[in-house]
Amino acid sequence: MSVTVSIKVRRELVELADKMVRLGLARSRSHAFNLMIEKGLAVIIEEVRLWEEASREAEEMLRSGYRIRHGGLTRILEEGRTR
């Protein structure tokens, strides 16, 4: 059962939650904060750093015209997030 709780957090945690949502690591800010609590902040920061780097490199590959023969790059990245 979920319970709504209103708390104040540092701005950088909200920015981290927004990055998690943007990268597909969390469905919402609420989900992102739950993951931070359950996994621990250090683990989440490392996961976000890894996926930011992967997304940045994927965008560079797409801009340069690189194509993967066996499937779409976005699909591969999304599959990796669900593991």
mmCIF file of the N, C-alpha and C atoms, coordinates in Angstrom:
data_MODEL
# 
_entry.id   MODEL 
# 
loop_
_atom_site.group_PDB 
_atom_site.id 
_atom_site.type_symbol 
_atom_site.label_atom_id 
_atom_site.label_alt_id 
_atom_site.label_comp_id 
_atom_site.label_asym_id 
_atom_site.label_entity_id 
_atom_site.label_seq_id 
_atom_site.pdbx_PDB_ins_code 
_atom_site.Cartn_x 
_atom_site.Cartn_y 
_atom_site.Cartn_z 
_atom_site.occupancy 
_atom_site.B_iso_or_equiv 
_atom_site.pdbx_formal_charge 
_atom_site.auth_seq_id 
_atom_site.auth_comp_id 
_atom_site.auth_asym_id 
_atom_site.auth_atom_id 
_atom_site.pdbx_PDB_model_num 
ATOM 1   N N  . MET A 1 1  ? 0.845  -1.175 0.000   1.00 0.00 ? 1  MET A N  1 
ATOM 2   C CA . MET A 1 1  ? 0.000  0.000  0.000   1.00 0.00 ? 1  MET A CA 1 
ATOM 3   C C  . MET A 1 1  ? 0.894  1.243  0.000   1.00 0.00 ? 1  MET A C  1 
ATOM 4   N N  . SER A 1 2  ? 0.596  2.175  -0.851  1.00 0.00 ? 2  SER A N  1 
ATOM 5   C CA . SER A 1 2  ? 1.342  3.419  -0.934  1.00 0.00 ? 2  SER A CA 1 
ATOM 6   C C  . SER A 1 2  ? 0.687  4.483  -0.082  1.00 0.00 ? 2  SER A C  1 
ATOM 7   N N  . VAL A 1 3  ? 1.522  5.326  0.504   1.00 0.00 ? 3  VAL A N  1 
ATOM 8   C CA . VAL A 1 3  ? 1.054  6.433  1.323   1.00 0.00 ? 3  VAL A CA 1 
ATOM 9   C C  . VAL A 1 3  ? 1.742  7.694  0.813   1.00 0.00 ? 3  VAL A C  1 
ATOM 10  N N  . THR A 1 4  ? 0.998  8.759  0.642   1.00 0.00 ? 4  THR A N  1 
ATOM 11  C CA . THR A 1 4  ? 1.564  10.020 0.194   1.00 0.00 ? 4  THR A CA 1 
ATOM 12  C C  . THR A 1 4  ? 2.211  10.741 1.364   1.00 0.00 ? 4  THR A C  1 
ATOM 13  N N  . VAL A 1 5  ? 3.461  11.174 1.145   1.00 0.00 ? 5  VAL A N  1 
ATOM 14  C CA . VAL A 1 5  ? 4.212  11.905 2.161   1.00 0.00 ? 5  VAL A CA 1 
ATOM 15  C C  . VAL A 1 5  ? 4.813  13.125 1.487   1.00 0.00 ? 5  VAL A C  1 
ATOM 16  N N  . SER A 1 6  ? 4.653  14.267 2.107   1.00 0.00 ? 6  SER A N  1 
ATOM 17  C CA . SER A 1 6  ? 5.221  15.494 1.564   1.00 0.00 ? 6  SER A CA 1 
ATOM 18  C C  . SER A 1 6  ? 6.501  15.810 2.328   1.00 0.00 ? 6  SER A C  1 
ATOM 19  N N  . ILE A 1 7  ? 7.629  15.933 1.580   1.00 0.00 ? 7  ILE A N  1 
ATOM 20  C CA . ILE A 1 7  ? 8.915  16.240 2.206   1.00 0.00 ? 7  ILE A CA 1 
ATOM 21  C C  . ILE A 1 7  ? 9.648  17.289 1.388   1.00 0.00 ? 7  ILE A C  1 
ATOM 22  N N  . LYS A 1 8  ? 10.590 17.958 2.022   1.00 0.00 ? 8  LYS A N  1 
ATOM 23  C CA . LYS A 1 8  ? 11.471 18.869 1.309   1.00 0.00 ? 8  LYS A CA 1 
ATOM 24  C C  . LYS A 1 8  ? 12.785 18.143 1.084   1.00 0.00 ? 8  LYS A C  1 
ATOM 25  N N  . VAL A 1 9  ? 13.315 18.272 -0.140  1.00 0.00 ? 9  VAL A N  1 
ATOM 26  C CA . VAL A 1 9  ? 14.594 17.644 -0.478  1.00 0.00 ? 9  VAL A CA 1 
ATOM 27  C C  . VAL A 1 9  ? 15.485 18.677 -1.152  1.00 0.00 ? 9  VAL A C  1 
ATOM 28  N N  . ARG A 1 10 ? 16.768 18.380 -1.173  1.00 0.00 ? 10 ARG A N  1 
ATOM 29  C CA . ARG A 1 10 ? 17.707 19.280 -1.839  1.00 0.00 ? 10 ARG A CA 1 
ATOM 30  C C  . ARG A 1 10 ? 17.405 19.316 -3.335  1.00 0.00 ? 10 ARG A C  1 
ATOM 31  N N  . ARG A 1 11 ? 17.649 20.466 -3.941  1.00 0.00 ? 11 ARG A N  1 
ATOM 32  C CA . ARG A 1 11 ? 17.391 20.669 -5.367  1.00 0.00 ? 11 ARG A CA 1 
ATOM 33  C C  . ARG A 1 11 ? 18.112 19.621 -6.219  1.00 0.00 ? 11 ARG A C  1 
ATOM 34  N N  . GLU A 1 12 ? 19.345 19.257 -5.836  1.00 0.00 ? 12 GLU A N  1 
ATOM 35  C CA . GLU A 1 12 ? 20.089 18.292 -6.638  1.00 0.00 ? 12 GLU A CA 1 
ATOM 36  C C  . GLU A 1 12 ? 19.430 16.908 -6.636  1.00 0.00 ? 12 GLU A C  1 
ATOM 37  N N  . LEU A 1 13 ? 18.684 16.571 -5.584  1.00 0.00 ? 13 LEU A N  1 
ATOM 38  C CA . LEU A 1 13 ? 17.961 15.299 -5.578  1.00 0.00 ? 13 LEU A CA 1 
ATOM 39  C C  . LEU A 1 13 ? 16.771 15.341 -6.540  1.00 0.00 ? 13 LEU A C  1 
ATOM 40  N N  . VAL A 1 14 ? 16.103 16.488 -6.616  1.00 0.00 ? 14 VAL A N  1 
ATOM 41  C CA . VAL A 1 14 ? 15.005 16.637 -7.579  1.00 0.00 ? 14 VAL A CA 1 
ATOM 42  C C  . VAL A 1 14 ? 15.556 16.556 -9.001  1.00 0.00 ? 14 VAL A C  1 
ATOM 43  N N  . GLU A 1 15 ? 16.699 17.206 -9.244  1.00 0.00 ? 15 GLU A N  1 
ATOM 44  C CA . GLU A 1 15 ? 17.329 17.146 -10.561 1.00 0.00 ? 15 GLU A CA 1 
ATOM 45  C C  . GLU A 1 15 ? 17.736 15.709 -10.901 1.00 0.00 ? 15 GLU A C  1 
ATOM 46  N N  . LEU A 1 16 ? 18.241 14.967 -9.911  1.00 0.00 ? 16 LEU A N  1 
ATOM 47  C CA . LEU A 1 16 ? 18.599 13.570 -10.122 1.00 0.00 ? 16 LEU A CA 1 
ATOM 48  C C  . LEU A 1 16 ? 17.351 12.743 -10.452 1.00 0.00 ? 16 LEU A C  1 
ATOM 49  N N  . ALA A 1 17 ? 16.259 12.992 -9.730  1.00 0.00 ? 17 ALA A N  1 
ATOM 50  C CA . ALA A 1 17 ? 14.997 12.281 -9.999  1.00 0.00 ? 17 ALA A CA 1 
ATOM 51  C C  . ALA A 1 17 ? 14.518 12.585 -11.412 1.00 0.00 ? 17 ALA A C  1 
ATOM 52  N N  . ASP A 1 18 ? 14.597 13.842 -11.834 1.00 0.00 ? 18 ASP A N  1 
ATOM 53  C CA . ASP A 1 18 ? 14.181 14.213 -13.189 1.00 0.00 ? 18 ASP A CA 1 
ATOM 54  C C  . ASP A 1 18 ? 15.046 13.518 -14.243 1.00 0.00 ? 18 ASP A C  1 
ATOM 55  N N  . LYS A 1 19 ? 16.364 13.414 -13.985 1.00 0.00 ? 19 LYS A N  1 
ATOM 56  C CA . LYS A 1 19 ? 17.244 12.703 -14.919 1.00 0.00 ? 19 LYS A CA 1 
ATOM 57  C C  . LYS A 1 19 ? 16.852 11.235 -15.004 1.00 0.00 ? 19 LYS A C  1 
ATOM 58  N N  . MET A 1 20 ? 16.535 10.641 -13.862 1.00 0.00 ? 20 MET A N  1 
ATOM 59  C CA . MET A 1 20 ? 16.139 9.229  -13.847 1.00 0.00 ? 20 MET A CA 1 
ATOM 60  C C  . MET A 1 20 ? 14.901 9.015  -14.705 1.00 0.00 ? 20 MET A C  1 
ATOM 61  N N  . VAL A 1 21 ? 13.937 9.930  -14.613 1.00 0.00 ? 21 VAL A N  1 
ATOM 62  C CA . VAL A 1 21 ? 12.718 9.817  -15.419 1.00 0.00 ? 21 VAL A CA 1 
ATOM 63  C C  . VAL A 1 21 ? 13.055 10.005 -16.892 1.00 0.00 ? 21 VAL A C  1 
ATOM 64  N N  . ARG A 1 22 ? 13.857 11.026 -17.200 1.00 0.00 ? 22 ARG A N  1 
ATOM 65  C CA . ARG A 1 22 ? 14.226 11.311 -18.589 1.00 0.00 ? 22 ARG A CA 1 
ATOM 66  C C  . ARG A 1 22 ? 14.985 10.144 -19.226 1.00 0.00 ? 22 ARG A C  1 
ATOM 67  N N  . LEU A 1 23 ? 15.823 9.465  -18.442 1.00 0.00 ? 23 LEU A N  1 
ATOM 68  C CA . LEU A 1 23 ? 16.619 8.346  -18.956 1.00 0.00 ? 23 LEU A CA 1 
ATOM 69  C C  . LEU A 1 23 ? 15.857 7.029  -18.942 1.00 0.00 ? 23 LEU A C  1 
ATOM 70  N N  . GLY A 1 24 ? 14.650 7.049  -18.405 1.00 0.00 ? 24 GLY A N  1 
ATOM 71  C CA . GLY A 1 24 ? 13.849 5.829  -18.374 1.00 0.00 ? 24 GLY A CA 1 
ATOM 72  C C  . GLY A 1 24 ? 14.190 4.901  -17.219 1.00 0.00 ? 24 GLY A C  1 
ATOM 73  N N  . LEU A 1 25 ? 14.942 5.390  -16.246 1.00 0.00 ? 25 LEU A N  1 
ATOM 74  C CA . LEU A 1 25 ? 15.286 4.577  -15.088 1.00 0.00 ? 25 LEU A CA 1 
ATOM 75  C C  . LEU A 1 25 ? 14.166 4.558  -14.054 1.00 0.00 ? 25 LEU A C  1 
ATOM 76  N N  . ALA A 1 26 ? 13.257 5.514  -14.136 1.00 0.00 ? 26 ALA A N  1 
ATOM 77  C CA . ALA A 1 26 ? 12.111 5.588  -13.222 1.00 0.00 ? 26 ALA A CA 1 
ATOM 78  C C  . ALA A 1 26 ? 10.901 6.072  -14.019 1.00 0.00 ? 26 ALA A C  1 
ATOM 79  N N  . ARG A 1 27 ? 9.734  5.621  -13.596 1.00 0.00 ? 27 ARG A N  1 
ATOM 80  C CA . ARG A 1 27 ? 8.492  6.007  -14.293 1.00 0.00 ? 27 ARG A CA 1 
ATOM 81  C C  . ARG A 1 27 ? 8.035  7.418  -13.936 1.00 0.00 ? 27 ARG A C  1 
ATOM 82  N N  . SER A 1 28 ? 8.409  7.880  -12.751 1.00 0.00 ? 28 SER A N  1 
ATOM 83  C CA . SER A 1 28 ? 7.968  9.190  -12.266 1.00 0.00 ? 28 SER A CA 1 
ATOM 84  C C  . SER A 1 28 ? 8.951  9.668  -11.204 1.00 0.00 ? 28 SER A C  1 
ATOM 85  N N  . ARG A 1 29 ? 8.797  10.916 -10.771 1.00 0.00 ? 29 ARG A N  1 
ATOM 86  C CA . ARG A 1 29 ? 9.626  11.418 -9.672  1.00 0.00 ? 29 ARG A CA 1 
ATOM 87  C C  . ARG A 1 29 ? 9.409  10.574 -8.420  1.00 0.00 ? 29 ARG A C  1 
ATOM 88  N N  . SER A 1 30 ? 8.161  10.247 -8.157  1.00 0.00 ? 30 SER A N  1 
ATOM 89  C CA . SER A 1 30 ? 7.846  9.435  -6.984  1.00 0.00 ? 30 SER A CA 1 
ATOM 90  C C  . SER A 1 30 ? 8.575  8.097  -7.045  1.00 0.00 ? 30 SER A C  1 
ATOM 91  N N  . HIS A 1 31 ? 8.530  7.460  -8.203  1.00 0.00 ? 31 HIS A N  1 
ATOM 92  C CA . HIS A 1 31 ? 9.235  6.194  -8.387  1.00 0.00 ? 31 HIS A CA 1 
ATOM 93  C C  . HIS A 1 31 ? 10.736 6.393  -8.209  1.00 0.00 ? 31 HIS A C  1 
ATOM 94  N N  . ALA A 1 32 ? 11.262 7.490  -8.735  1.00 0.00 ? 32 ALA A N  1 
ATOM 95  C CA . ALA A 1 32 ? 12.690 7.783  -8.608  1.00 0.00 ? 32 ALA A CA 1 
ATOM 96  C C  . ALA A 1 32 ? 13.095 7.925  -7.139  1.00 0.00 ? 32 ALA A C  1 
ATOM 97  N N  . PHE A 1 33 ? 12.305 8.653  -6.353  1.00 0.00 ? 33 PHE A N  1 
ATOM 98  C CA . PHE A 1 33 ? 12.627 8.821  -4.934  1.00 0.00 ? 33 PHE A CA 1 
ATOM 99  C C  . PHE A 1 33 ? 12.536 7.495  -4.188  1.00 0.00 ? 33 PHE A C  1 
ATOM 100 N N  . ASN A 1 34 ? 11.572 6.664  -4.545  1.00 0.00 ? 34 ASN A N  1 
ATOM 101 C CA . ASN A 1 34 ? 11.483 5.344  -3.921  1.00 0.00 ? 34 ASN A CA 1 
ATOM 102 C C  . ASN A 1 34 ? 12.721 4.507  -4.240  1.00 0.00 ? 34 ASN A C  1 
ATOM 103 N N  . LEU A 1 35 ? 13.187 4.581  -5.503  1.00 0.00 ? 35 LEU A N  1 
ATOM 104 C CA . LEU A 1 35 ? 14.407 3.852  -5.872  1.00 0.00 ? 35 LEU A CA 1 
ATOM 105 C C  . LEU A 1 35 ? 15.613 4.370  -5.101  1.00 0.00 ? 35 LEU A C  1 
ATOM 106 N N  . MET A 1 36 ? 15.708 5.699  -4.936  1.00 0.00 ? 36 MET A N  1 
ATOM 107 C CA . MET A 1 36 ? 16.815 6.277  -4.176  1.00 0.00 ? 36 MET A CA 1 
ATOM 108 C C  . MET A 1 36 ? 16.823 5.742  -2.753  1.00 0.00 ? 36 MET A C  1 
ATOM 109 N N  . ILE A 1 37 ? 15.660 5.662  -2.162  1.00 0.00 ? 37 ILE A N  1 
ATOM 110 C CA . ILE A 1 37 ? 15.554 5.179  -0.785  1.00 0.00 ? 37 ILE A CA 1 
ATOM 111 C C  . ILE A 1 37 ? 15.906 3.692  -0.714  1.00 0.00 ? 37 ILE A C  1 
ATOM 112 N N  . GLU A 1 38 ? 15.353 2.905  -1.632  1.00 0.00 ? 38 GLU A N  1 
ATOM 113 C CA . GLU A 1 38 ? 15.549 1.459  -1.587  1.00 0.00 ? 38 GLU A CA 1 
ATOM 114 C C  . GLU A 1 38 ? 16.970 1.040  -1.960  1.00 0.00 ? 38 GLU A C  1 
ATOM 115 N N  . LYS A 1 39 ? 17.537 1.651  -2.994  1.00 0.00 ? 39 LYS A N  1 
ATOM 116 C CA . LYS A 1 39 ? 18.857 1.248  -3.472  1.00 0.00 ? 39 LYS A CA 1 
ATOM 117 C C  . LYS A 1 39 ? 19.988 2.004  -2.790  1.00 0.00 ? 39 LYS A C  1 
ATOM 118 N N  . GLY A 1 40 ? 19.707 3.184  -2.347  1.00 0.00 ? 40 GLY A N  1 
ATOM 119 C CA . GLY A 1 40 ? 20.742 4.036  -1.785  1.00 0.00 ? 40 GLY A CA 1 
ATOM 120 C C  . GLY A 1 40 ? 21.195 5.057  -2.817  1.00 0.00 ? 40 GLY A C  1 
ATOM 121 N N  . LEU A 1 41 ? 21.469 6.235  -2.362  1.00 0.00 ? 41 LEU A N  1 
ATOM 122 C CA . LEU A 1 41 ? 21.804 7.345  -3.241  1.00 0.00 ? 41 LEU A CA 1 
ATOM 123 C C  . LEU A 1 41 ? 23.061 7.090  -4.065  1.00 0.00 ? 41 LEU A C  1 
ATOM 124 N N  . ALA A 1 42 ? 24.087 6.506  -3.474  1.00 0.00 ? 42 ALA A N  1 
ATOM 125 C CA . ALA A 1 42 ? 25.336 6.277  -4.204  1.00 0.00 ? 42 ALA A CA 1 
ATOM 126 C C  . ALA A 1 42 ? 25.123 5.360  -5.402  1.00 0.00 ? 42 ALA A C  1 
ATOM 127 N N  . VAL A 1 43 ? 24.309 4.330  -5.238  1.00 0.00 ? 43 VAL A N  1 
ATOM 128 C CA . VAL A 1 43 ? 24.034 3.396  -6.332  1.00 0.00 ? 43 VAL A CA 1 
ATOM 129 C C  . VAL A 1 43 ? 23.277 4.114  -7.445  1.00 0.00 ? 43 VAL A C  1 
ATOM 130 N N  . ILE A 1 44 ? 22.297 4.925  -7.081  1.00 0.00 ? 44 ILE A N  1 
ATOM 131 C CA . ILE A 1 44 ? 21.488 5.653  -8.059  1.00 0.00 ? 44 ILE A CA 1 
ATOM 132 C C  . ILE A 1 44 ? 22.354 6.650  -8.829  1.00 0.00 ? 44 ILE A C  1 
ATOM 133 N N  . ILE A 1 45 ? 23.207 7.376  -8.145  1.00 0.00 ? 45 ILE A N  1 
ATOM 134 C CA . ILE A 1 45 ? 24.076 8.349  -8.817  1.00 0.00 ? 45 ILE A CA 1 
ATOM 135 C C  . ILE A 1 45 ? 24.950 7.642  -9.852  1.00 0.00 ? 45 ILE A C  1 
ATOM 136 N N  . GLU A 1 46 ? 25.481 6.481  -9.517  1.00 0.00 ? 46 GLU A N  1 
ATOM 137 C CA . GLU A 1 46 ? 26.323 5.733  -10.455 1.00 0.00 ? 46 GLU A CA 1 
ATOM 138 C C  . GLU A 1 46 ? 25.500 5.233  -11.649 1.00 0.00 ? 46 GLU A C  1 
ATOM 139 N N  . GLU A 1 47 ? 24.277 4.740  -11.397 1.00 0.00 ? 47 GLU A N  1 
ATOM 140 C CA . GLU A 1 47 ? 23.415 4.283  -12.490 1.00 0.00 ? 47 GLU A CA 1 
ATOM 141 C C  . GLU A 1 47 ? 23.087 5.424  -13.442 1.00 0.00 ? 47 GLU A C  1 
ATOM 142 N N  . VAL A 1 48 ? 22.756 6.596  -12.898 1.00 0.00 ? 48 VAL A N  1 
ATOM 143 C CA . VAL A 1 48 ? 22.433 7.754  -13.737 1.00 0.00 ? 48 VAL A CA 1 
ATOM 144 C C  . VAL A 1 48 ? 23.651 8.164  -14.546 1.00 0.00 ? 48 VAL A C  1 
ATOM 145 N N  . ARG A 1 49 ? 24.829 8.193  -13.931 1.00 0.00 ? 49 ARG A N  1 
ATOM 146 C CA . ARG A 1 49 ? 26.050 8.555  -14.647 1.00 0.00 ? 49 ARG A CA 1 
ATOM 147 C C  . ARG A 1 49 ? 26.295 7.586  -15.811 1.00 0.00 ? 49 ARG A C  1 
ATOM 148 N N  . LEU A 1 50 ? 26.132 6.302  -15.551 1.00 0.00 ? 50 LEU A N  1 
ATOM 149 C CA . LEU A 1 50 ? 26.321 5.290  -16.587 1.00 0.00 ? 50 LEU A CA 1 
ATOM 150 C C  . LEU A 1 50 ? 25.355 5.487  -17.747 1.00 0.00 ? 50 LEU A C  1 
ATOM 151 N N  . TRP A 1 51 ? 24.068 5.699  -17.452 1.00 0.00 ? 51 TRP A N  1 
ATOM 152 C CA . TRP A 1 51 ? 23.064 5.840  -18.513 1.00 0.00 ? 51 TRP A CA 1 
ATOM 153 C C  . TRP A 1 51 ? 23.168 7.176  -19.230 1.00 0.00 ? 51 TRP A C  1 
ATOM 154 N N  . GLU A 1 52 ? 23.585 8.228  -18.528 1.00 0.00 ? 52 GLU A N  1 
ATOM 155 C CA . GLU A 1 52 ? 23.823 9.505  -19.217 1.00 0.00 ? 52 GLU A CA 1 
ATOM 156 C C  . GLU A 1 52 ? 24.934 9.337  -20.248 1.00 0.00 ? 52 GLU A C  1 
ATOM 157 N N  . GLU A 1 53 ? 26.005 8.677  -19.837 1.00 0.00 ? 53 GLU A N  1 
ATOM 158 C CA . GLU A 1 53 ? 27.130 8.458  -20.743 1.00 0.00 ? 53 GLU A CA 1 
ATOM 159 C C  . GLU A 1 53 ? 26.709 7.582  -21.929 1.00 0.00 ? 53 GLU A C  1 
ATOM 160 N N  . ALA A 1 54 ? 25.970 6.514  -21.657 1.00 0.00 ? 54 ALA A N  1 
ATOM 161 C CA . ALA A 1 54 ? 25.509 5.628  -22.731 1.00 0.00 ? 54 ALA A CA 1 
ATOM 162 C C  . ALA A 1 54 ? 24.587 6.372  -23.692 1.00 0.00 ? 54 ALA A C  1 
ATOM 163 N N  . SER A 1 55 ? 23.686 7.181  -23.147 1.00 0.00 ? 55 SER A N  1 
ATOM 164 C CA . SER A 1 55 ? 22.764 7.947  -24.001 1.00 0.00 ? 55 SER A CA 1 
ATOM 165 C C  . SER A 1 55 ? 23.508 8.969  -24.840 1.00 0.00 ? 55 SER A C  1 
ATOM 166 N N  . ARG A 1 56 ? 24.480 9.629  -24.238 1.00 0.00 ? 56 ARG A N  1 
ATOM 167 C CA . ARG A 1 56 ? 25.285 10.625 -24.963 1.00 0.00 ? 56 ARG A CA 1 
ATOM 168 C C  . ARG A 1 56 ? 26.051 9.950  -26.106 1.00 0.00 ? 56 ARG A C  1 
ATOM 169 N N  . GLU A 1 57 ? 26.665 8.808  -25.819 1.00 0.00 ? 57 GLU A N  1 
ATOM 170 C CA . GLU A 1 57 ? 27.405 8.090  -26.855 1.00 0.00 ? 57 GLU A CA 1 
ATOM 171 C C  . GLU A 1 57 ? 26.469 7.559  -27.942 1.00 0.00 ? 57 GLU A C  1 
ATOM 172 N N  . ALA A 1 58 ? 25.284 7.105  -27.562 1.00 0.00 ? 58 ALA A N  1 
ATOM 173 C CA . ALA A 1 58 ? 24.313 6.616  -28.549 1.00 0.00 ? 58 ALA A CA 1 
ATOM 174 C C  . ALA A 1 58 ? 23.885 7.755  -29.472 1.00 0.00 ? 58 ALA A C  1 
ATOM 175 N N  . GLU A 1 59 ? 23.638 8.933  -28.899 1.00 0.00 ? 59 GLU A N  1 
ATOM 176 C CA . GLU A 1 59 ? 23.260 10.095 -29.716 1.00 0.00 ? 59 GLU A CA 1 
ATOM 177 C C  . GLU A 1 59 ? 24.380 10.463 -30.681 1.00 0.00 ? 59 GLU A C  1 
ATOM 178 N N  . GLU A 1 60 ? 25.630 10.406 -30.208 1.00 0.00 ? 60 GLU A N  1 
ATOM 179 C CA . GLU A 1 60 ? 26.764 10.699 -31.093 1.00 0.00 ? 60 GLU A CA 1 
ATOM 180 C C  . GLU A 1 60 ? 26.826 9.701  -32.243 1.00 0.00 ? 60 GLU A C  1 
ATOM 181 N N  . MET A 1 61 ? 26.587 8.427  -31.932 1.00 0.00 ? 61 MET A N  1 
ATOM 182 C CA . MET A 1 61 ? 26.610 7.397  -32.971 1.00 0.00 ? 61 MET A CA 1 
ATOM 183 C C  . MET A 1 61 ? 25.500 7.635  -33.986 1.00 0.00 ? 61 MET A C  1 
ATOM 184 N N  . LEU A 1 62 ? 24.306 7.986  -33.514 1.00 0.00 ? 62 LEU A N  1 
ATOM 185 C CA . LEU A 1 62 ? 23.189 8.255  -34.422 1.00 0.00 ? 62 LEU A CA 1 
ATOM 186 C C  . LEU A 1 62 ? 23.478 9.462  -35.307 1.00 0.00 ? 62 LEU A C  1 
ATOM 187 N N  . ARG A 1 63 ? 24.038 10.533 -34.711 1.00 0.00 ? 63 ARG A N  1 
ATOM 188 C CA . ARG A 1 63 ? 24.361 11.739 -35.485 1.00 0.00 ? 63 ARG A CA 1 
ATOM 189 C C  . ARG A 1 63 ? 25.411 11.448 -36.557 1.00 0.00 ? 63 ARG A C  1 
ATOM 190 N N  . SER A 1 64 ? 26.318 10.530 -36.260 1.00 0.00 ? 64 SER A N  1 
ATOM 191 C CA . SER A 1 64 ? 27.374 10.220 -37.233 1.00 0.00 ? 64 SER A CA 1 
ATOM 192 C C  . SER A 1 64 ? 26.904 9.221  -38.290 1.00 0.00 ? 64 SER A C  1 
ATOM 193 N N  . GLY A 1 65 ? 25.636 8.769  -38.184 1.00 0.00 ? 65 GLY A N  1 
ATOM 194 C CA . GLY A 1 65 ? 25.096 7.865  -39.184 1.00 0.00 ? 65 GLY A CA 1 
ATOM 195 C C  . GLY A 1 65 ? 25.310 6.398  -38.885 1.00 0.00 ? 65 GLY A C  1 
ATOM 196 N N  . TYR A 1 66 ? 25.828 6.069  -37.716 1.00 0.00 ? 66 TYR A N  1 
ATOM 197 C CA . TYR A 1 66 ? 26.074 4.678  -37.356 1.00 0.00 ? 66 TYR A CA 1 
ATOM 198 C C  . TYR A 1 66 ? 24.741 3.953  -37.183 1.00 0.00 ? 66 TYR A C  1 
ATOM 199 N N  . ARG A 1 67 ? 24.646 2.770  -37.726 1.00 0.00 ? 67 ARG A N  1 
ATOM 200 C CA . ARG A 1 67 ? 23.439 1.959  -37.612 1.00 0.00 ? 67 ARG A CA 1 
ATOM 201 C C  . ARG A 1 67 ? 23.815 0.568  -37.136 1.00 0.00 ? 67 ARG A C  1 
ATOM 202 N N  . ILE A 1 68 ? 22.996 0.004  -36.271 1.00 0.00 ? 68 ILE A N  1 
ATOM 203 C CA . ILE A 1 68 ? 23.197 -1.358 -35.799 1.00 0.00 ? 68 ILE A CA 1 
ATOM 204 C C  . ILE A 1 68 ? 22.343 -2.266 -36.659 1.00 0.00 ? 68 ILE A C  1 
ATOM 205 N N  . ARG A 1 69 ? 22.945 -3.289 -37.202 1.00 0.00 ? 69 ARG A N  1 
ATOM 206 C CA . ARG A 1 69 ? 22.235 -4.169 -38.125 1.00 0.00 ? 69 ARG A CA 1 
ATOM 207 C C  . ARG A 1 69 ? 21.125 -4.974 -37.469 1.00 0.00 ? 69 ARG A C  1 
ATOM 208 N N  . HIS A 1 70 ? 21.312 -5.430 -36.251 1.00 0.00 ? 70 HIS A N  1 
ATOM 209 C CA . HIS A 1 70 ? 20.351 -6.341 -35.646 1.00 0.00 ? 70 HIS A CA 1 
ATOM 210 C C  . HIS A 1 70 ? 19.228 -5.653 -34.870 1.00 0.00 ? 70 HIS A C  1 
ATOM 211 N N  . GLY A 1 71 ? 19.154 -4.351 -34.845 1.00 0.00 ? 71 GLY A N  1 
ATOM 212 C CA . GLY A 1 71 ? 18.038 -3.691 -34.169 1.00 0.00 ? 71 GLY A CA 1 
ATOM 213 C C  . GLY A 1 71 ? 18.325 -2.230 -33.910 1.00 0.00 ? 71 GLY A C  1 
ATOM 214 N N  . GLY A 1 72 ? 17.314 -1.545 -33.447 1.00 0.00 ? 72 GLY A N  1 
ATOM 215 C CA . GLY A 1 72 ? 17.434 -0.130 -33.163 1.00 0.00 ? 72 GLY A CA 1 
ATOM 216 C C  . GLY A 1 72 ? 18.190 0.137  -31.866 1.00 0.00 ? 72 GLY A C  1 
ATOM 217 N N  . LEU A 1 73 ? 18.992 1.158  -31.876 1.00 0.00 ? 73 LEU A N  1 
ATOM 218 C CA . LEU A 1 73 ? 19.795 1.520  -30.724 1.00 0.00 ? 73 LEU A CA 1 
ATOM 219 C C  . LEU A 1 73 ? 18.910 1.880  -29.530 1.00 0.00 ? 73 LEU A C  1 
ATOM 220 N N  . THR A 1 74 ? 17.834 2.599  -29.762 1.00 0.00 ? 74 THR A N  1 
ATOM 221 C CA . THR A 1 74 ? 16.931 2.971  -28.684 1.00 0.00 ? 74 THR A CA 1 
ATOM 222 C C  . THR A 1 74 ? 16.341 1.729  -28.033 1.00 0.00 ? 74 THR A C  1 
ATOM 223 N N  . ARG A 1 75 ? 15.936 0.760  -28.838 1.00 0.00 ? 75 ARG A N  1 
ATOM 224 C CA . ARG A 1 75 ? 15.351 -0.472 -28.301 1.00 0.00 ? 75 ARG A CA 1 
ATOM 225 C C  . ARG A 1 75 ? 16.374 -1.214 -27.442 1.00 0.00 ? 75 ARG A C  1 
ATOM 226 N N  . ILE A 1 76 ? 17.613 -1.260 -27.888 1.00 0.00 ? 76 ILE A N  1 
ATOM 227 C CA . ILE A 1 76 ? 18.664 -1.938 -27.131 1.00 0.00 ? 76 ILE A CA 1 
ATOM 228 C C  . ILE A 1 76 ? 18.869 -1.252 -25.785 1.00 0.00 ? 76 ILE A C  1 
ATOM 229 N N  . LEU A 1 77 ? 18.909 0.088  -25.779 1.00 0.00 ? 77 LEU A N  1 
ATOM 230 C CA . LEU A 1 77 ? 19.084 0.819  -24.529 1.00 0.00 ? 77 LEU A CA 1 
ATOM 231 C C  . LEU A 1 77 ? 17.896 0.602  -23.594 1.00 0.00 ? 77 LEU A C  1 
ATOM 232 N N  . GLU A 1 78 ? 16.682 0.599  -24.153 1.00 0.00 ? 78 GLU A N  1 
ATOM 233 C CA . GLU A 1 78 ? 15.500 0.375  -23.321 1.00 0.00 ? 78 GLU A CA 1 
ATOM 234 C C  . GLU A 1 78 ? 15.500 -1.015 -22.724 1.00 0.00 ? 78 GLU A C  1 
ATOM 235 N N  . GLU A 1 79 ? 15.929 -2.016 -23.480 1.00 0.00 ? 79 GLU A N  1 
ATOM 236 C CA . GLU A 1 79 ? 16.007 -3.375 -22.964 1.00 0.00 ? 79 GLU A CA 1 
ATOM 237 C C  . GLU A 1 79 ? 16.995 -3.433 -21.805 1.00 0.00 ? 79 GLU A C  1 
ATOM 238 N N  . GLY A 1 80 ? 18.092 -2.714 -21.920 1.00 0.00 ? 80 GLY A N  1 
ATOM 239 C CA . GLY A 1 80 ? 19.083 -2.700 -20.861 1.00 0.00 ? 80 GLY A CA 1 
ATOM 240 C C  . GLY A 1 80 ? 18.556 -2.086 -19.574 1.00 0.00 ? 80 GLY A C  1 
ATOM 241 N N  . ARG A 1 81 ? 17.674 -1.123 -19.681 1.00 0.00 ? 81 ARG A N  1 
ATOM 242 C CA . ARG A 1 81 ? 17.106 -0.469 -18.491 1.00 0.00 ? 81 ARG A CA 1 
ATOM 243 C C  . ARG A 1 81 ? 16.168 -1.384 -17.735 1.00 0.00 ? 81 ARG A C  1 
ATOM 244 N N  . THR A 1 82 ? 15.531 -2.324 -18.422 1.00 0.00 ? 82 THR A N  1 
ATOM 245 C CA . THR A 1 82 ? 14.558 -3.182 -17.767 1.00 0.00 ? 82 THR A CA 1 
ATOM 246 C C  . THR A 1 82 ? 15.194 -4.328 -17.013 1.00 0.00 ? 82 THR A C  1 
ATOM 247 N N  . ARG A 1 83 ? 16.485 -4.547 -17.187 1.00 0.00 ? 83 ARG A N  1 
ATOM 248 C CA . ARG A 1 83 ? 17.156 -5.658 -16.504 1.00 0.00 ? 83 ARG A CA 1 
ATOM 249 C C  . ARG A 1 83 ? 17.415 -5.370 -15.068 1.00 0.00 ? 83 ARG A C  1 
# 
